[in-house]
Amino acid sequence: MSRIGNQPINLPDGVTVSVSAENVVTVTGAKGELSQEVNPEIKVSVNEGVISVERPTEQKRHKALHGLYRSLINNMVEGVSNGYTKELELVGVGYKAAVSNNVLELNLGYSHNIYMSVPAEVNTDAKMEKGKNPIVTLTSIDKALIGQVAAKIRSLRKIEPYKGKGIRFVGEQIRRKAGKTAAK
C-alpha cells in the first residue's frame, strides 16, 4: 500500500477547513467551497494550518481508505485555492465547437451536431482559430467533476490510430498505426 495517507496537507493562505460531527470535511477558499463525506473509521484533524488523516488499524481496507481520503481532501484544498483546467483538442476536418448557456455544441463529423449540457460548476470555453484545431477549455474547482466531464466529451469521438482524428487532450501523444499500405 502507498504511504500517501501519512503525508500532512499544508493549508495555503485564505483556505479554511472544518470537520463536522458527521465526519463531513468542508474546505472553503477564494474560488469556492467543497465538501466531502469521510468514512467514520478515518479520523481527520486540523491543527495550525495542517490537515492530518489517521487510520485506526493496519488492515488493508483501512490503508486504502486512508490514502483515498487524504488524496480527496488534498484535491479539494488545491481546487479552492488554484482550481483545475483541462483542454481538449478536436482533431479532424470540419470539427467545430461552440458554447452558449452551459450547452456545448460539437460538430464531430456525424450527420448531426451534438449538444451536451455541462454542469454549472464547470466553466466551458470554446476557442476556434483559423488554421488550428478547435480547443475546448474546462475550468472548475472540483477535480473529479472536471475529469468526468472531460471523459464524457472524449467518448463522443474516440481517437482513431490511423489518421489521429478525434478528441484528445492538448499535448497528448497517441499511438499511430501504419495502415495496410505499409504491409507491402
TIRO-2110 file (N, C-alpha, C; in Angstrom, 1 decimal):
// TIRO-2110
0.8, -1.2, 0.0, N, 1, A
0.0, 0.0, 0.0, CA, 1, A
0.9, 1.2, 0.0, C, 1, A
0.3, 2.3, -0.5, N, 2, A
1.1, 3.6, -0.6, CA, 2, A
1.1, 4.3, 0.8, C, 2, A
2.1, 5.1, 0.9, N, 3, A
2.2, 5.9, 2.1, CA, 3, A
1.7, 7.3, 2.0, C, 3, A
0.8, 7.5, 1.0, N, 4, A
0.3, 8.8, 0.7, CA, 4, A
-0.5, 9.4, 1.9, C, 4, A
-1.3, 8.5, 2.6, N, 5, A
-2.1, 8.9, 3.7, CA, 5, A
-1.3, 9.5, 4.8, C, 5, A
-0.1, 9.1, 5.0, N, 6, A
0.7, 9.6, 6.2, CA, 6, A
1.2, 11.1, 6.0, C, 6, A
1.2, 11.5, 4.7, N, 7, A
1.7, 12.9, 4.5, CA, 7, A
0.7, 13.9, 4.9, C, 7, A
1.2, 15.0, 5.6, N, 8, A
0.2, 16.0, 6.1, CA, 8, A
-0.1, 16.9, 4.9, C, 8, A
-1.2, 17.6, 5.0, N, 9, A
-1.7, 18.6, 3.9, CA, 9, A
-1.5, 20.0, 4.5, C, 9, A
-0.6, 20.8, 3.9, N, 10, A
-0.4, 22.2, 4.4, CA, 10, A
-1.5, 23.0, 3.7, C, 10, A
-2.1, 23.9, 4.5, N, 11, A
-3.2, 24.8, 4.0, CA, 11, A
-2.5, 26.1, 3.5, C, 11, A
-2.8, 26.5, 2.3, N, 12, A
-2.4, 27.8, 1.8, CA, 12, A
-3.1, 28.9, 2.5, C, 12, A
-2.7, 30.1, 2.3, N, 13, A
-3.3, 31.3, 2.9, CA, 13, A
-4.7, 31.5, 2.3, C, 13, A
-5.7, 31.8, 3.1, N, 14, A
-7.0, 32.0, 2.6, CA, 14, A
-7.9, 30.8, 2.5, C, 14, A
-7.4, 29.6, 2.9, N, 15, A
-8.2, 28.4, 2.9, CA, 15, A
-8.5, 27.9, 4.3, C, 15, A
-9.7, 27.7, 4.5, N, 16, A
-10.1, 27.2, 5.9, CA, 16, A
-10.8, 25.8, 5.7, C, 16, A
-10.6, 25.0, 6.7, N, 17, A
-11.1, 23.6, 6.7, CA, 17, A
-11.9, 23.4, 8.0, C, 17, A
-13.1, 22.8, 7.9, N, 18, A
-13.8, 22.4, 9.1, CA, 18, A
-14.3, 21.0, 9.0, C, 18, A
-14.3, 20.3, 10.1, N, 19, A
-14.7, 18.9, 10.2, CA, 19, A
-15.9, 18.8, 11.1, C, 19, A
-17.1, 18.4, 10.6, N, 20, A
-18.3, 18.4, 11.4, CA, 20, A
-18.4, 17.1, 12.1, C, 20, A
-19.4, 17.0, 13.0, N, 21, A
-19.5, 15.8, 13.9, CA, 21, A
-19.9, 14.6, 13.0, C, 21, A
-20.6, 14.8, 11.8, N, 22, A
-20.9, 13.7, 11.0, CA, 22, A
-19.8, 13.2, 10.0, C, 22, A
-18.6, 13.7, 10.3, N, 23, A
-17.4, 13.4, 9.5, CA, 23, A
-17.5, 13.9, 8.1, C, 23, A
-18.0, 15.1, 8.0, N, 24, A
-18.0, 15.8, 6.7, CA, 24, A
-17.0, 16.9, 6.7, C, 24, A
-16.0, 16.8, 5.8, N, 25, A
-14.9, 17.8, 5.7, CA, 25, A
-15.4, 18.9, 4.7, C, 25, A
-15.3, 20.2, 5.1, N, 26, A
-15.7, 21.3, 4.3, CA, 26, A
-14.5, 22.2, 4.1, C, 26, A
-14.1, 22.4, 2.8, N, 27, A
-13.0, 23.3, 2.5, CA, 27, A
-13.5, 24.5, 1.8, C, 27, A
-13.1, 25.7, 2.4, N, 28, A
-13.5, 27.0, 1.8, CA, 28, A
-12.3, 27.8, 1.4, C, 28, A
-12.3, 28.4, 0.2, N, 29, A
-11.2, 29.1, -0.3, CA, 29, A
-11.7, 30.3, -1.1, C, 29, A
-10.8, 30.9, -1.8, N, 30, A
-11.1, 32.1, -2.6, CA, 30, A
-12.0, 31.7, -3.8, C, 30, A
-11.8, 30.5, -4.4, N, 31, A
-12.6, 30.2, -5.6, CA, 31, A
-13.9, 29.5, -5.2, C, 31, A
-14.2, 29.1, -4.0, N, 32, A
-15.4, 28.5, -3.7, CA, 32, A
-15.3, 27.6, -2.5, C, 32, A
-16.3, 26.7, -2.4, N, 33, A
-16.4, 25.8, -1.2, CA, 33, A
-16.7, 24.3, -1.7, C, 33, A
-16.0, 23.4, -1.1, N, 34, A
-16.3, 22.0, -1.5, CA, 34, A
-16.4, 21.2, -0.2, C, 34, A
-17.2, 20.1, -0.2, N, 35, A
-17.3, 19.2, 1.0, CA, 35, A
-17.3, 17.8, 0.6, C, 35, A
-16.8, 16.9, 1.5, N, 36, A
-16.6, 15.5, 1.2, CA, 36, A
-17.0, 14.8, 2.5, C, 36, A
-17.8, 13.7, 2.4, N, 37, A
-18.1, 12.9, 3.5, CA, 37, A
-17.0, 11.9, 3.6, C, 37, A
-16.5, 11.7, 4.8, N, 38, A
-15.4, 10.8, 5.1, CA, 38, A
-15.9, 9.6, 5.9, C, 38, A
-15.4, 8.4, 5.7, N, 39, A
-15.8, 7.2, 6.4, CA, 39, A
-15.6, 7.4, 7.9, C, 39, A
-16.5, 7.0, 8.7, N, 40, A
-16.4, 7.3, 10.2, CA, 40, A
-15.2, 6.6, 10.8, C, 40, A
-14.6, 5.6, 10.2, N, 41, A
-13.4, 5.0, 10.8, CA, 41, A
-12.1, 5.8, 10.6, C, 41, A
-12.1, 6.7, 9.6, N, 42, A
-10.9, 7.5, 9.3, CA, 42, A
-11.1, 8.8, 10.1, C, 42, A
-10.1, 9.2, 10.8, N, 43, A
-10.1, 10.4, 11.6, CA, 43, A
-9.3, 11.6, 10.9, C, 43, A
-10.0, 12.7, 10.7, N, 44, A
-9.4, 13.9, 10.1, CA, 44, A
-9.3, 15.0, 11.2, C, 44, A
-8.1, 15.6, 11.3, N, 45, A
-7.9, 16.6, 12.3, CA, 45, A
-7.2, 17.8, 11.6, C, 45, A
-7.5, 19.0, 12.1, N, 46, A
-6.9, 20.2, 11.6, CA, 46, A
-6.1, 20.9, 12.8, C, 46, A
-4.8, 21.1, 12.7, N, 47, A
-4.0, 21.7, 13.7, CA, 47, A
-3.1, 22.7, 13.1, C, 47, A
-3.2, 24.0, 13.4, N, 48, A
-2.3, 25.1, 13.0, CA, 48, A
-2.0, 25.1, 11.5, C, 48, A
-3.0, 25.0, 10.7, N, 49, A
-2.8, 25.1, 9.2, CA, 49, A
-2.3, 23.8, 8.6, C, 49, A
-2.4, 22.7, 9.3, N, 50, A
-2.0, 21.4, 8.7, CA, 50, A
-3.1, 20.4, 9.0, C, 50, A
-3.5, 19.7, 7.9, N, 51, A
-4.6, 18.7, 8.0, CA, 51, A
-3.9, 17.3, 8.1, C, 51, A
-4.3, 16.5, 9.0, N, 52, A
-3.7, 15.1, 9.1, CA, 52, A
-4.9, 14.1, 9.1, C, 52, A
-4.7, 13.0, 8.4, N, 53, A
-5.6, 11.9, 8.3, CA, 53, A
-5.0, 10.7, 8.9, C, 53, A
-5.8, 10.1, 9.8, N, 54, A
-5.3, 8.9, 10.6, CA, 54, A
-6.2, 7.7, 10.4, C, 54, A
-5.6, 6.5, 10.4, N, 55, A
-6.4, 5.3, 10.3, CA, 55, A
-6.4, 4.5, 11.6, C, 55, A
-7.4, 3.8, 11.9, N, 56, A
-7.4, 3.1, 13.2, CA, 56, A
-6.5, 1.8, 13.3, C, 56, A
-6.4, 1.1, 12.2, N, 57, A
-5.6, -0.2, 12.2, CA, 57, A
-4.7, -0.2, 10.9, C, 57, A
-4.0, -1.3, 10.8, N, 58, A
-3.1, -1.5, 9.7, CA, 58, A
-3.8, -2.5, 8.7, C, 58, A
-5.1, -2.7, 8.8, N, 59, A
-5.8, -3.5, 7.8, CA, 59, A
-5.7, -2.9, 6.4, C, 59, A
-5.7, -3.8, 5.4, N, 60, A
-5.6, -3.4, 4.0, CA, 60, A
-6.7, -2.4, 3.6, C, 60, A
-7.9, -2.6, 4.1, N, 61, A
-9.0, -1.7, 3.8, CA, 61, A
-8.8, -0.4, 4.4, C, 61, A
-8.3, -0.3, 5.7, N, 62, A
-8.1, 1.0, 6.3, CA, 62, A
-7.0, 1.7, 5.6, C, 62, A
-5.9, 1.0, 5.2, N, 63, A
-4.8, 1.6, 4.5, CA, 63, A
-5.3, 2.3, 3.2, C, 63, A
-6.2, 1.5, 2.5, N, 64, A
-6.7, 2.0, 1.2, CA, 64, A
-7.6, 3.3, 1.4, C, 64, A
-8.5, 3.2, 2.4, N, 65, A
-9.3, 4.4, 2.7, CA, 65, A
-8.5, 5.6, 3.2, C, 65, A
-7.4, 5.3, 3.9, N, 66, A
-6.5, 6.3, 4.4, CA, 66, A
-5.9, 7.2, 3.3, C, 66, A
-5.4, 6.5, 2.3, N, 67, A
-4.8, 7.2, 1.2, CA, 67, A
-5.9, 7.8, 0.3, C, 67, A
-7.0, 7.2, 0.1, N, 68, A
-8.1, 7.8, -0.7, CA, 68, A
-8.6, 9.1, -0.1, C, 68, A
-8.9, 9.1, 1.2, N, 69, A
-9.4, 10.4, 1.7, CA, 69, A
-8.4, 11.5, 1.9, C, 69, A
-7.2, 11.1, 2.1, N, 70, A
-6.1, 12.1, 2.1, CA, 70, A
-6.0, 12.7, 0.7, C, 70, A
-6.0, 12.0, -0.4, N, 71, A
-6.0, 12.5, -1.7, CA, 71, A
-7.2, 13.3, -2.1, C, 71, A
-8.4, 12.9, -1.7, N, 72, A
-9.6, 13.7, -1.9, CA, 72, A
-9.5, 15.0, -1.2, C, 72, A
-9.1, 15.1, 0.0, N, 73, A
-9.0, 16.3, 0.7, CA, 73, A
-8.0, 17.2, 0.1, C, 73, A
-6.8, 16.7, -0.3, N, 74, A
-5.8, 17.4, -0.9, CA, 74, A
-6.3, 18.0, -2.2, C, 74, A
-7.0, 17.3, -3.0, N, 75, A
-7.6, 17.8, -4.2, CA, 75, A
-8.6, 18.9, -4.0, C, 75, A
-9.3, 18.8, -2.9, N, 76, A
-10.3, 19.9, -2.6, CA, 76, A
-9.5, 21.2, -2.2, C, 76, A
-8.4, 21.0, -1.4, N, 77, A
-7.6, 22.2, -1.0, CA, 77, A
-7.0, 22.9, -2.2, C, 77, A
-6.5, 22.0, -3.1, N, 78, A
-5.9, 22.5, -4.4, CA, 78, A
-6.9, 23.2, -5.2, C, 78, A
-8.1, 22.7, -5.3, N, 79, A
-9.2, 23.2, -6.1, CA, 79, A
-9.7, 24.6, -5.7, C, 79, A
-9.9, 24.7, -4.4, N, 80, A
-10.4, 26.0, -3.9, CA, 80, A
-9.4, 27.1, -3.9, C, 80, A
-8.1, 26.7, -3.9, N, 81, A
-7.1, 27.7, -3.9, CA, 81, A
-6.6, 28.1, -5.3, C, 81, A
-6.4, 27.1, -6.2, N, 82, A
-5.9, 27.3, -7.6, CA, 82, A
-6.9, 27.0, -8.7, C, 82, A
-7.7, 25.9, -8.5, N, 83, A
-8.6, 25.5, -9.5, CA, 83, A
-8.0, 24.5, -10.4, C, 83, A
-8.7, 23.9, -11.3, N, 84, A
-8.2, 22.9, -12.3, CA, 84, A
-8.7, 23.3, -13.7, C, 84, A
-7.8, 23.0, -14.6, N, 85, A
-8.1, 23.3, -16.0, CA, 85, A
-7.8, 22.1, -16.9, C, 85, A
-8.6, 21.8, -17.8, N, 86, A
-8.4, 20.7, -18.8, CA, 86, A
-8.7, 21.3, -20.2, C, 86, A
-7.8, 21.0, -21.1, N, 87, A
-8.0, 21.5, -22.5, CA, 87, A
-8.1, 20.3, -23.4, C, 87, A
-9.2, 20.3, -24.2, N, 88, A
-9.4, 19.2, -25.2, CA, 88, A
-9.3, 19.8, -26.6, C, 88, A
-8.6, 19.0, -27.5, N, 89, A
-8.4, 19.5, -28.8, CA, 89, A
-9.2, 18.6, -29.8, C, 89, A
-10.0, 19.2, -30.7, N, 90, A
-10.8, 18.5, -31.7, CA, 90, A
-10.0, 18.4, -33.0, C, 90, A
-9.5, 17.2, -33.3, N, 91, A
-8.7, 17.0, -34.5, CA, 91, A
-9.5, 16.3, -35.6, C, 91, A
-9.7, 17.0, -36.7, N, 92, A
-10.5, 16.4, -37.8, CA, 92, A
-11.0, 17.5, -38.7, C, 92, A
-11.2, 17.2, -39.9, N, 93, A
-11.7, 18.2, -40.9, CA, 93, A
-13.1, 18.6, -40.6, C, 93, A
-13.4, 19.9, -40.4, N, 94, A
-14.7, 20.4, -40.2, CA, 94, A
-15.2, 20.2, -38.8, C, 94, A
-14.4, 19.8, -37.8, N, 95, A
-14.8, 19.7, -36.4, CA, 95, A
-14.9, 21.1, -35.9, C, 95, A
-16.0, 21.4, -35.2, N, 96, A
-16.2, 22.7, -34.6, CA, 96, A
-16.8, 22.5, -33.2, C, 96, A
-16.6, 23.6, -32.4, N, 97, A
-17.1, 23.6, -31.0, CA, 97, A
-17.6, 25.0, -30.7, C, 97, A
-18.8, 25.1, -30.0, N, 98, A
-19.3, 26.4, -29.6, CA, 98, A
-20.0, 26.2, -28.2, C, 98, A
-20.0, 27.3, -27.4, N, 99, A
-20.6, 27.2, -26.1, CA, 99, A
-21.7, 28.3, -26.0, C, 99, A
-22.9, 28.0, -25.5, N, 100, A
-23.8, 29.0, -25.1, CA, 100, A
-24.7, 28.5, -24.0, C, 100, A
-24.8, 29.3, -22.9, N, 101, A
-25.6, 29.0, -21.7, CA, 101, A
-25.3, 27.6, -21.2, C, 101, A
-24.1, 27.3, -21.0, N, 102, A
-23.6, 26.0, -20.4, CA, 102, A
-24.1, 24.8, -21.3, C, 102, A
-24.3, 25.0, -22.6, N, 103, A
-24.5, 23.9, -23.5, CA, 103, A
-23.4, 23.9, -24.5, C, 103, A
-22.7, 22.8, -24.6, N, 104, A
-21.6, 22.7, -25.6, CA, 104, A
-22.1, 22.1, -26.9, C, 104, A
-21.9, 22.8, -28.0, N, 105, A
-22.4, 22.3, -29.3, CA, 105, A
-21.1, 21.8, -30.0, C, 105, A
-21.1, 20.5, -30.4, N, 106, A
-20.0, 20.0, -31.1, CA, 106, A
-20.4, 19.4, -32.5, C, 106, A
-19.6, 19.8, -33.5, N, 107, A
-19.7, 19.2, -34.8, CA, 107, A
-18.6, 18.3, -35.0, C, 107, A
-18.8, 17.0, -35.0, N, 108, A
-17.7, 16.0, -35.0, CA, 108, A
-17.7, 15.1, -36.2, C, 108, A
-18.3, 15.5, -37.3, N, 109, A
-18.3, 14.7, -38.5, CA, 109, A
-19.4, 13.8, -38.6, C, 109, A
-20.4, 13.8, -37.6, N, 110, A
-21.6, 13.0, -37.7, CA, 110, A
-22.6, 13.7, -38.6, C, 110, A
-23.7, 13.1, -38.8, N, 111, A
-24.7, 13.7, -39.7, CA, 111, A
-25.5, 14.8, -38.9, C, 111, A
-25.3, 14.9, -37.6, N, 112, A
-26.0, 15.9, -36.8, CA, 112, A
-25.0, 16.5, -35.8, C, 112, A
-25.3, 17.7, -35.3, N, 113, A
-24.5, 18.3, -34.2, CA, 113, A
-24.8, 17.6, -32.9, C, 113, A
-23.9, 17.6, -31.9, N, 114, A
-24.1, 17.0, -30.6, CA, 114, A
-24.2, 18.2, -29.6, C, 114, A
-25.3, 18.2, -28.9, N, 115, A
-25.5, 19.2, -27.8, CA, 115, A
-25.3, 18.6, -26.5, C, 115, A
-24.4, 19.1, -25.7, N, 116, A
-24.1, 18.4, -24.4, CA, 116, A
-24.2, 19.5, -23.3, C, 116, A
-25.1, 19.2, -22.3, N, 117, A
-25.3, 20.1, -21.2, CA, 117, A
-24.1, 19.9, -20.2, C, 117, A
-23.4, 21.0, -19.9, N, 118, A
-22.3, 20.9, -18.9, CA, 118, A
-22.8, 21.4, -17.6, C, 118, A
-22.4, 20.8, -16.5, N, 119, A
-22.8, 21.2, -15.1, CA, 119, A
-22.4, 22.7, -14.9, C, 119, A
-23.2, 23.3, -14.0, N, 120, A
-22.9, 24.8, -13.8, CA, 120, A
-21.6, 25.0, -13.1, C, 120, A
-21.1, 24.0, -12.3, N, 121, A
-19.8, 24.1, -11.6, CA, 121, A
-18.6, 24.2, -12.6, C, 121, A
-18.8, 23.7, -13.8, N, 122, A
-17.7, 23.7, -14.8, CA, 122, A
-17.9, 24.8, -15.8, C, 122, A
-16.9, 25.7, -15.9, N, 123, A
-16.9, 26.8, -16.8, CA, 123, A
-16.3, 26.2, -18.1, C, 123, A
-17.0, 26.5, -19.2, N, 124, A
-16.6, 25.9, -20.5, CA, 124, A
-16.3, 27.1, -21.5, C, 124, A
-15.3, 26.9, -22.3, N, 125, A
-14.9, 27.9, -23.3, CA, 125, A
-14.5, 27.2, -24.5, C, 125, A
-14.9, 27.6, -25.7, N, 126, A
-14.5, 27.0, -27.0, CA, 126, A
-13.8, 28.1, -27.8, C, 126, A
-12.6, 27.7, -28.2, N, 127, A
-11.8, 28.7, -29.0, CA, 127, A
-11.5, 28.1, -30.4, C, 127, A
-11.8, 28.8, -31.4, N, 128, A
-11.6, 28.3, -32.8, CA, 128, A
-10.8, 29.4, -33.5, C, 128, A
-9.6, 29.0, -33.9, N, 129, A
-8.7, 30.0, -34.7, CA, 129, A
-8.5, 29.4, -36.1, C, 129, A
-8.4, 30.2, -37.1, N, 130, A
-8.2, 29.8, -38.4, CA, 130, A
-6.9, 29.1, -38.6, C, 130, A
-6.9, 27.9, -39.2, N, 131, A
-5.7, 27.1, -39.4, CA, 131, A
-5.3, 26.2, -38.2, C, 131, A
-6.0, 26.3, -37.1, N, 132, A
-5.7, 25.5, -35.9, CA, 132, A
-6.9, 24.7, -35.5, C, 132, A
-6.7, 23.6, -34.8, N, 133, A
-7.8, 22.8, -34.3, CA, 133, A
-8.6, 23.5, -33.2, C, 133, A
-9.9, 23.3, -33.2, N, 134, A
-10.7, 23.9, -32.1, CA, 134, A
-10.3, 23.3, -30.7, C, 134, A
-10.3, 24.2, -29.7, N, 135, A
-9.9, 23.8, -28.4, CA, 135, A
-11.0, 24.1, -27.4, C, 135, A
-11.4, 23.1, -26.6, N, 136, A
-12.5, 23.3, -25.6, CA, 136, A
-11.7, 23.3, -24.3, C, 136, A
-11.9, 24.4, -23.5, N, 137, A
-11.2, 24.6, -22.2, CA, 137, A
-12.3, 24.4, -21.1, C, 137, A
-12.0, 23.5, -20.1, N, 138, A
-12.9, 23.3, -19.0, CA, 138, A
-12.1, 23.8, -17.7, C, 138, A
-12.8, 24.6, -16.9, N, 139, A
-12.2, 25.0, -15.6, CA, 139, A
-13.2, 24.8, -14.5, C, 139, A
-12.7, 24.3, -13.4, N, 140, A
-13.6, 24.1, -12.2, CA, 140, A
-12.7, 23.9, -11.0, C, 140, A
-13.4, 23.9, -9.8, N, 141, A
-12.7, 23.7, -8.5, CA, 141, A
-12.7, 22.2, -8.1, C, 141, A
-13.6, 21.5, -8.8, N, 142, A
-13.8, 20.1, -8.4, CA, 142, A
-13.1, 19.2, -9.4, C, 142, A
-12.0, 18.5, -9.0, N, 143, A
-11.2, 17.7, -9.9, CA, 143, A
-11.9, 16.5, -10.4, C, 143, A
-12.7, 15.8, -9.6, N, 144, A
-13.5, 14.7, -10.1, CA, 144, A
-14.5, 15.0, -11.1, C, 144, A
-15.2, 16.1, -10.9, N, 145, A
-16.3, 16.6, -11.8, CA, 145, A
-15.7, 17.0, -13.2, C, 145, A
-14.6, 17.7, -13.1, N, 146, A
-14.0, 18.2, -14.4, CA, 146, A
-13.4, 17.0, -15.2, C, 146, A
-12.9, 16.0, -14.5, N, 147, A
-12.4, 14.8, -15.1, CA, 147, A
-13.5, 14.0, -15.8, C, 147, A
-14.6, 13.9, -15.1, N, 148, A
-15.8, 13.2, -15.6, CA, 148, A
-16.4, 13.9, -16.8, C, 148, A
-16.5, 15.2, -16.8, N, 149, A
-17.0, 15.9, -18.0, CA, 149, A
-16.0, 15.8, -19.1, C, 149, A
-14.7, 15.9, -18.9, N, 150, A
-13.7, 15.7, -20.0, CA, 150, A
-13.8, 14.3, -20.6, C, 150, A
-14.0, 13.3, -19.7, N, 151, A
-14.0, 11.9, -20.2, CA, 151, A
-15.3, 11.7, -21.1, C, 151, A
-16.4, 12.4, -20.7, N, 152, A
-17.7, 12.3, -21.4, CA, 152, A
-17.5, 12.9, -22.8, C, 152, A
-16.8, 14.1, -22.9, N, 153, A
-16.6, 14.7, -24.1, CA, 153, A
-15.7, 13.9, -25.0, C, 153, A
-14.7, 13.3, -24.5, N, 154, A
-13.7, 12.5, -25.2, CA, 154, A
-14.4, 11.3, -25.8, C, 154, A
-15.4, 10.7, -25.1, N, 155, A
-16.1, 9.5, -25.5, CA, 155, A
-17.0, 9.7, -26.7, C, 155, A
-17.3, 11.0, -27.0, N, 156, A
-18.1, 11.3, -28.2, CA, 156, A
-17.4, 11.0, -29.5, C, 156, A
-16.1, 11.1, -29.5, N, 157, A
-15.4, 10.8, -30.7, CA, 157, A
-14.0, 10.3, -30.3, C, 157, A
-13.8, 9.0, -30.2, N, 158, A
-12.5, 8.5, -29.7, CA, 158, A
-11.4, 8.7, -30.8, C, 158, A
-10.2, 8.8, -30.4, N, 159, A
-9.1, 9.0, -31.3, CA, 159, A
-8.9, 7.7, -32.1, C, 159, A
-8.8, 7.8, -33.4, N, 160, A
-8.6, 6.6, -34.2, CA, 160, A
-7.1, 6.6, -34.5, C, 160, A
-6.4, 5.4, -34.5, N, 161, A
-5.0, 5.3, -34.6, CA, 161, A
-4.4, 5.5, -36.0, C, 161, A
-5.2, 5.5, -37.1, N, 162, A
-4.6, 5.6, -38.4, CA, 162, A
-4.4, 7.1, -38.9, C, 162, A
-5.4, 7.9, -38.7, N, 163, A
-5.2, 9.3, -39.1, CA, 163, A
-5.1, 10.2, -37.9, C, 163, A
-5.4, 9.8, -36.7, N, 164, A
-5.3, 10.6, -35.5, CA, 164, A
-6.5, 11.5, -35.3, C, 164, A
-7.6, 11.2, -35.9, N, 165, A
-8.8, 12.1, -35.8, CA, 165, A
-9.5, 11.7, -34.5, C, 165, A
-10.2, 12.7, -33.9, N, 166, A
-11.0, 12.5, -32.7, CA, 166, A
-10.7, 13.6, -31.7, C, 166, A
-11.1, 13.4, -30.5, N, 167, A
-10.9, 14.4, -29.4, CA, 167, A
-9.8, 13.9, -28.5, C, 167, A
-8.8, 14.8, -28.2, N, 168, A
-7.7, 14.4, -27.3, CA, 168, A
-7.4, 15.6, -26.4, C, 168, A
-6.7, 15.3, -25.4, N, 169, A
-6.2, 16.4, -24.5, CA, 169, A
-5.0, 17.1, -25.2, C, 169, A
-4.9, 18.4, -25.0, N, 170, A
-3.8, 19.2, -25.6, CA, 170, A
-2.5, 18.6, -25.1, C, 170, A
-1.6, 18.3, -26.1, N, 171, A
-0.3, 17.7, -25.8, CA, 171, A
-0.3, 16.2, -25.6, C, 171, A
-1.4, 15.6, -25.7, N, 172, A
-1.4, 14.1, -25.5, CA, 172, A
-0.8, 13.4, -26.8, C, 172, A
0.0, 12.4, -26.5, N, 173, A
0.6, 11.6, -27.6, CA, 173, A
-0.2, 10.4, -27.8, C, 173, A
-0.5, 10.1, -29.1, N, 174, A
-1.3, 8.9, -29.4, CA, 174, A
-0.4, 8.0, -30.2, C, 174, A
-0.7, 6.7, -30.1, N, 175, A
0.0, 5.7, -30.8, CA, 175, A
-0.6, 5.6, -32.2, C, 175, A
0.2, 5.7, -33.2, N, 176, A
-0.3, 5.7, -34.6, CA, 176, A
0.1, 4.4, -35.2, C, 176, A
-0.8, 3.9, -36.1, N, 177, A
-0.6, 2.6, -36.8, CA, 177, A
-0.3, 3.0, -38.3, C, 177, A
0.4, 2.1, -38.9, N, 178, A
0.9, 2.4, -40.3, CA, 178, A
-0.2, 2.2, -41.3, C, 178, A
-1.1, 1.3, -41.2, N, 179, A
-2.2, 1.1, -42.2, CA, 179, A
-1.8, 0.0, -43.1, C, 179, A
-2.7, -0.4, -44.1, N, 180, A
-2.5, -1.6, -44.9, CA, 180, A
-1.5, -1.3, -46.0, C, 180, A
-1.2, -0.1, -46.4, N, 181, A
-0.3, 0.2, -47.5, CA, 181, A
1.2, -0.1, -47.0, C, 181, A
1.4, 0.0, -45.7, N, 182, A
2.8, -0.2, -45.2, CA, 182, A
3.1, -1.7, -45.2, C, 182, A
2.2, -2.6, -45.3, N, 183, A
2.4, -4.1, -45.3, CA, 183, A
3.1, -4.6, -46.5, C, 183, A
3.0, -3.8, -47.6, N, 184, A
3.6, -4.3, -48.9, CA, 184, A
5.1, -4.0, -49.0, C, 184, A
END
